[in-house]
Amino acid sequence: MLSKEKYMKEALKEAVKAYNKGEIPVGAVIVKDDKIIARAHNQKEEKKDTTKHAEILAIQKASKKLEAWRLQDCEMYVTLEPCSMCAGALIQARVKKVIIGTMDEKTGACGSVLNLLGDYKFNHKVEVETGILKENCEKLLKDFFKTLRERNREIKNG
């Protein structure tokens, strides 16, 4: 198995954790020297905090592990394209590269709605690769939202 697929499968495991908690199923892992140093999943609902995105939590854990805010030699694998908040955090943390499972046509900030990582002259450029295990990442999200719509319909029709 290619290491990119291996690491995206680990991010998908995190996304499943979020799914099982009723969170939008996004998972992220940060890799340095071919080892996972941080993993996280969305916790917005659980923590009642807008900023508890998988990417932000993974960056915090990696920074703590490395005792540094600069994650220059690190790569992030994330199941869904980061939003503008998370894309900004990738730049600020000096992450080398982000590997994205599937793009987010509603709030994505790495090429879908806008491209913070490529269209602007920030002091740090984050490399981007997309489409790793795309179908798996999309299916998990589609299943989640289908289930959510069905649950909301049941509550409404009660």
C-alpha positions in Angstrom: 0.0 0.0 0.0 1.2 3.4 -0.9 2.1 5.5 2.2 -0.3 8.3 1.1 -3.1 5.8 1.1 -2.0 4.3 4.4 -2.0 7.8 6.1 -5.3 8.8 4.5 -6.8 5.5 5.9 -5.7 6.7 9.3 -7.4 10.1 8.7 -10.5 8.2 7.7 -10.4 6.2 11.0 -10.5 9.6 12.8 -13.4 10.7 10.6 -15.3 7.6 11.6 -14.8 8.6 15.2 -16.4 11.9 14.5 -19.2 10.3 12.5 -20.0 8.0 15.5 -20.2 11.0 17.8 -22.6 12.8 15.4 -20.0 15.2 14.2 -19.3 16.0 10.6 -16.9 13.2 9.7 -13.6 14.9 9.1 -10.3 13.4 10.3 -6.7 14.5 10.1 -3.3 13.1 10.8 0.0 14.8 10.8 3.1 12.9 9.6 6.7 13.7 10.2 9.6 11.5 9.1 7.1 8.9 7.9 5.5 8.6 11.3 2.1 9.9 12.6 2.8 12.5 15.3 -0.8 13.7 15.7 -4.3 12.6 14.9 -7.7 14.3 15.4 -11.3 14.5 14.3 -14.0 17.2 14.4 -15.3 18.0 17.9 -17.4 21.1 17.3 -20.6 19.6 18.5 -19.1 17.8 21.4 -17.1 20.7 22.7 -19.6 23.4 21.6 -16.7 25.3 20.0 -16.5 26.5 16.4 -12.7 26.1 16.3 -12.6 22.4 17.1 -12.0 21.3 13.5 -9.9 18.2 12.9 -7.1 20.2 11.3 -6.8 22.7 14.2 -6.8 20.0 16.8 -4.1 18.0 14.9 -1.9 21.1 14.6 -2.2 21.7 18.3 -1.3 18.1 19.1 1.7 18.1 16.7 3.0 21.4 18.1 2.8 20.0 21.6 4.5 16.8 20.6 7.3 18.7 18.8 7.4 21.5 21.3 7.3 24.0 18.4 4.7 25.9 16.5 6.6 25.5 13.2 5.6 22.2 11.6 7.9 22.8 8.5 8.8 19.2 7.8 5.2 17.9 8.4 2.5 16.8 6.1 -1.2 16.8 7.0 -3.6 14.2 5.6 -7.2 15.3 5.9 -10.4 13.7 4.6 -12.1 16.9 3.5 -10.6 20.1 2.0 -9.8 22.6 4.8 -12.0 25.7 5.3 -10.5 29.2 5.4 -9.8 29.0 9.1 -7.9 25.7 8.8 -6.1 26.7 5.6 -4.9 29.8 7.4 -3.7 27.6 10.3 -1.8 25.4 7.9 0.0 28.5 6.6 0.7 29.9 10.1 2.0 26.5 11.3 4.3 26.3 8.3 3.0 22.8 7.3 5.0 21.6 4.3 2.1 19.9 2.5 -1.6 19.0 2.9 -3.0 15.9 1.3 -6.8 16.1 0.8 -9.2 13.3 0.4 -12.1 15.1 -1.2 -12.8 18.7 -2.0 -15.5 20.9 -0.3 -17.5 22.8 -2.9 -19.3 24.8 -0.2 -16.5 26.0 2.2 -13.2 24.7 0.8 -10.3 27.1 0.9 -7.6 25.1 -0.9 -9.0 25.3 -4.4 -12.8 24.9 -4.4 -14.4 28.1 -3.2 -11.1 29.9 -2.9 -7.5 29.0 -2.7 -5.7 30.5 0.3 -2.8 28.1 -0.2 -2.1 29.2 -3.8 -3.6 32.5 -4.8 -2.1 34.8 -2.3 1.5 36.0 -1.4 1.8 34.7 2.1 5.3 34.2 3.6 4.8 30.4 3.5 3.5 28.2 0.7 1.8 24.9 1.6 1.9 22.3 -1.1 -1.4 20.6 -2.0 -2.3 17.2 -3.3 -5.9 16.1 -3.7 -7.9 13.0 -4.5 -6.2 10.4 -2.2 -8.9 7.8 -1.4 -11.4 10.3 -2.7 -14.3 7.8 -3.0 -13.9 6.6 0.6 -13.9 10.1 1.9 -16.9 11.2 -0.2 -18.9 8.1 0.8 -18.4 8.7 4.5 -19.6 12.3 4.2 -22.6 11.5 1.9 -23.7 8.7 4.3 -23.5 11.1 7.3 -25.6 13.8 5.7 -28.1 11.3 4.3 -28.5 9.9 7.8 -28.8 13.4 9.3 -31.5 14.4 6.8 -33.4 11.2 7.5 -33.2 11.8 11.3 -34.3 15.4 10.9 -37.2 14.3 8.7 -38.3 11.8 11.4 -38.2 14.4 14.1 -40.2 16.8 11.9 -42.8 14.2 11.1 -42.6 12.9 14.5 
